Amino acid sequence: MWRKSSRSANNGLCVEVALGAATAAVRDSKDPEGPALRVGAAEWGRFLAGVKRCAFDSGFAG
């Protein structure tokens, strides 16, 4: 099941995530029939850990 980010807004940034037992998928909610980025559960966990410690913070204010 796809879940839309609570941070998605009318500013053009719309992300949805689908979590499975072994994979995670991310797609643009404005293009649900378009491509999705799929990664393994371990990679998704490392990505989330990086987000939580602001490892990807580039100063983007959104």
TIGU-203627 format. One record per atom (N, C-alpha, C): x, y, z; residue number from 1. Coordinates in steps of 0.001 Angstrom, whole numbers. Layout:
@x->X	y->Y	z->Z	dovex->NUM
...
END
This chain:
@x->847	y->-1174	z->0	dovex->1
@x->0	y->0	z->0	dovex->1
@x->900	y->1248	z->0	dovex->1
@x->598	y->2176	z->-862	dovex->2
@x->1350	y->3429	z->-971	dovex->2
@x->851	y->4408	z->76	dovex->2
@x->1793	y->5089	z->725	dovex->3
@x->1455	y->6124	z->1712	dovex->3
@x->2117	y->7425	z->1275	dovex->3
@x->1347	y->8493	z->1288	dovex->4
@x->1856	y->9802	z->893	dovex->4
@x->2529	y->10485	z->2081	dovex->4
@x->3641	y->11131	z->1810	dovex->5
@x->4366	y->11841	z->2854	dovex->5
@x->3514	y->12953	z->3444	dovex->5
@x->3596	y->13121	z->4762	dovex->6
@x->2881	y->14228	z->5408	dovex->6
@x->3494	y->15566	z->5023	dovex->6
@x->4711	y->15548	z->4482	dovex->7
@x->5381	y->16772	z->4035	dovex->7
@x->5013	y->17146	z->2607	dovex->7
@x->4315	y->16258	z->1900	dovex->8
@x->3899	y->16571	z->538	dovex->8
@x->2907	y->17721	z->574	dovex->8
@x->3082	y->18637	z->-336	dovex->9
@x->2231	y->19831	z->-346	dovex->9
@x->2010	y->20271	z->-1783	dovex->9
@x->1465	y->21433	z->-1931	dovex->10
@x->1200	y->21982	z->-3253	dovex->10
@x->2413	y->22673	z->-3853	dovex->10
@x->3589	y->22416	z->-3323	dovex->11
@x->4791	y->23064	z->-3837	dovex->11
@x->5522	y->22208	z->-4865	dovex->11
@x->4890	y->21125	z->-5312	dovex->12
@x->5501	y->20278	z->-6329	dovex->12
@x->6287	y->19111	z->-5777	dovex->12
@x->6464	y->19038	z->-4464	dovex->13
@x->7203	y->17937	z->-3861	dovex->13
@x->6213	y->16939	z->-3276	dovex->13
@x->5993	y->15863	z->-3977	dovex->14
@x->5005	y->14875	z->-3555	dovex->14
@x->5624	y->13489	z->-3629	dovex->14
@x->5780	y->12849	z->-2498	dovex->15
@x->6450	y->11556	z->-2421	dovex->15
@x->5529	y->10551	z->-1742	dovex->15
@x->5523	y->9334	z->-2281	dovex->16
@x->4807	y->8226	z->-1667	dovex->16
@x->5785	y->7081	z->-1437	dovex->16
@x->5525	y->6305	z->-384	dovex->17
@x->6379	y->5176	z->-32	dovex->17
@x->5499	y->3948	z->163	dovex->17
@x->5975	y->2820	z->-328	dovex->18
@x->5327	y->1529	z->-71	dovex->18
@x->6366	y->632	z->590	dovex->18
@x->6040	y->132	z->1764	dovex->19
@x->6972	y->-709	z->2504	dovex->19
@x->6522	y->-2153	z->2466	dovex->19
@x->7453	y->-3028	z->2126	dovex->20
@x->7204	y->-4459	z->2150	dovex->20
@x->8120	y->-5101	z->3176	dovex->20
@x->8033	y->-6404	z->3304	dovex->21
@x->8872	y->-7110	z->4272	dovex->21
@x->10344	y->-7047	z->3886	dovex->21
@x->10630	y->-7061	z->2586	dovex->22
@x->12020	y->-7108	z->2135	dovex->22
@x->12438	y->-5918	z->1293	dovex->22
@x->11486	y->-5062	z->918	dovex->23
@x->11805	y->-3926	z->49	dovex->23
@x->11012	y->-2685	z->442	dovex->23
@x->11470	y->-1558	z->-60	dovex->24
@x->10749	y->-295	z->50	dovex->24
@x->10742	y->323	z->-1346	dovex->24
@x->9665	y->989	z->-1679	dovex->25
@x->9549	y->1649	z->-2971	dovex->25
@x->9145	y->3098	z->-2749	dovex->25
@x->9691	y->4000	z->-3562	dovex->26
@x->9398	y->5428	z->-3478	dovex->26
@x->9002	y->5898	z->-4861	dovex->26
@x->7950	y->6719	z->-4937	dovex->27
@x->7520	y->7248	z->-6231	dovex->27
@x->6976	y->8659	z->-6067	dovex->27
@x->6837	y->9322	z->-7188	dovex->28
@x->6232	y->10656	z->-7251	dovex->28
@x->4722	y->10469	z->-7235	dovex->28
@x->4045	y->10994	z->-6227	dovex->29
@x->2599	y->10791	z->-6124	dovex->29
@x->1818	y->11476	z->-7236	dovex->29
@x->2436	y->12438	z->-7907	dovex->30
@x->1768	y->13087	z->-9035	dovex->30
@x->1795	y->12209	z->-10278	dovex->30
@x->2615	y->11143	z->-10273	dovex->31
@x->2754	y->10243	z->-11412	dovex->31
@x->2715	y->8798	z->-10929	dovex->31
@x->1566	y->8337	z->-10412	dovex->32
@x->1502	y->7004	z->-9819	dovex->32
@x->1766	y->5865	z->-10804	dovex->32
@x->1616	y->6104	z->-12077	dovex->33
@x->1903	y->5072	z->-13079	dovex->33
@x->3350	y->5134	z->-13553	dovex->33
@x->4095	y->6122	z->-13090	dovex->34
@x->5491	y->6296	z->-13480	dovex->34
@x->6411	y->5363	z->-12722	dovex->34
@x->7706	y->5582	z->-12873	dovex->35
@x->8681	y->4691	z->-12237	dovex->35
@x->8713	y->4842	z->-10724	dovex->35
@x->9168	y->3789	z->-10071	dovex->36
@x->9360	y->3793	z->-8621	dovex->36
@x->10780	y->3324	z->-8334	dovex->36
@x->11399	y->3950	z->-7373	dovex->37
@x->12714	y->3530	z->-6897	dovex->37
@x->12497	y->2438	z->-5861	dovex->37
@x->13086	y->1267	z->-6094	dovex->38
@x->12931	y->146	z->-5164	dovex->38
@x->14288	y->-210	z->-4572	dovex->38
@x->14308	y->-370	z->-3252	dovex->39
@x->15536	y->-725	z->-2539	dovex->39
@x->15229	y->-1810	z->-1513	dovex->39
@x->16267	y->-2510	z->-1107	dovex->40
@x->16115	y->-3531	z->-81	dovex->40
@x->15861	y->-2918	z->1287	dovex->40
@x->15368	y->-3739	z->2192	dovex->41
@x->15039	y->-3268	z->3537	dovex->41
@x->16265	y->-2702	z->4256	dovex->41
@x->17425	y->-3336	z->4085	dovex->42
@x->18637	y->-2844	z->4752	dovex->42
@x->19031	y->-1467	z->4223	dovex->42
@x->18959	y->-1291	z->2912	dovex->43
@x->19283	y->11	z->2328	dovex->43
@x->18301	y->1077	z->2778	dovex->43
@x->17029	y->728	z->2849	dovex->44
@x->16009	y->1675	z->3310	dovex->44
@x->16283	y->2083	z->4759	dovex->44
@x->16660	y->1117	z->5583	dovex->45
@x->16986	y->1421	z->6976	dovex->45
@x->18174	y->2365	z->7092	dovex->45
@x->19194	y->2156	z->6261	dovex->46
@x->20352	y->3053	z->6273	dovex->46
@x->19966	y->4451	z->5787	dovex->46
@x->19098	y->4520	z->4782	dovex->47
@x->18624	y->5816	z->4300	dovex->47
@x->17883	y->6563	z->5409	dovex->47
@x->16968	y->5888	z->6090	dovex->48
@x->16216	y->6530	z->7176	dovex->48
@x->17138	y->6992	z->8296	dovex->48
@x->18138	y->6188	z->8616	dovex->49
@x->19096	y->6588	z->9648	dovex->49
@x->19822	y->7860	z->9229	dovex->49
@x->20184	y->7957	z->7954	dovex->50
@x->20834	y->9168	z->7449	dovex->50
@x->19925	y->10378	z->7513	dovex->50
@x->18658	y->10179	z->7186	dovex->51
@x->17692	y->11281	z->7262	dovex->51
@x->17573	y->11772	z->8704	dovex->51
@x->17489	y->10853	z->9645	dovex->52
@x->17323	y->11220	z->11047	dovex->52
@x->18517	y->11984	z->11599	dovex->52
@x->19707	y->11728	z->11065	dovex->53
@x->20878	y->12465	z->11549	dovex->53
@x->21239	y->13635	z->10624	dovex->53
@x->20333	y->13984	z->9711	dovex->54
@x->20478	y->15126	z->8803	dovex->54
@x->21681	y->14996	z->7875	dovex->54
@x->22029	y->13779	z->7516	dovex->55
@x->23194	y->13537	z->6654	dovex->55
@x->22987	y->14086	z->5247	dovex->55
@x->21757	y->14315	z->4860	dovex->56
@x->21467	y->14776	z->3495	dovex->56
@x->21006	y->16228	z->3465	dovex->56
@x->21134	y->16922	z->4579	dovex->57
@x->20669	y->18315	z->4668	dovex->57
@x->21552	y->19226	z->3822	dovex->57
@x->20973	y->19762	z->2772	dovex->58
@x->21717	y->20656	z->1887	dovex->58
@x->21239	y->22101	z->2024	dovex->58
@x->20418	y->22350	z->3026	dovex->59
@x->19896	y->23690	z->3203	dovex->59
@x->18629	y->23947	z->2402	dovex->59
@x->18097	y->22916	z->1739	dovex->60
@x->16885	y->23068	z->955	dovex->60
@x->15722	y->23372	z->1874	dovex->60
@x->15059	y->24481	z->1628	dovex->61
@x->13968	y->24894	z->2509	dovex->61
@x->12622	y->24388	z->2045	dovex->61
@x->12546	y->23895	z->811	dovex->62
@x->11279	y->23361	z->302	dovex->62
@x->10326	y->24450	z->56	dovex->62
END
